[in-house]
Amino acid sequence: MANRTDTEGLPPIKVVGVGGAGCNAINRMIETGVKGVQFVGINT
C-alpha cells in the first residue's frame, strides 16, 4: 500500500503574514498545528 498524505492531490496553500500582527498570526497557526500549509513571514 502506498503512503499518502492528507494533502496529496490538493493545491498548495501558502499563508503570508506581513508585519508584527501577520507574524503573530502565523505563529499562532503553527502552535495550533495547522498542517498542509507553507508559512511565509515578512517582518517590517
Helices and strands as residue ranges (DSSP letters): E 13-18, H 19-32, E 37-42
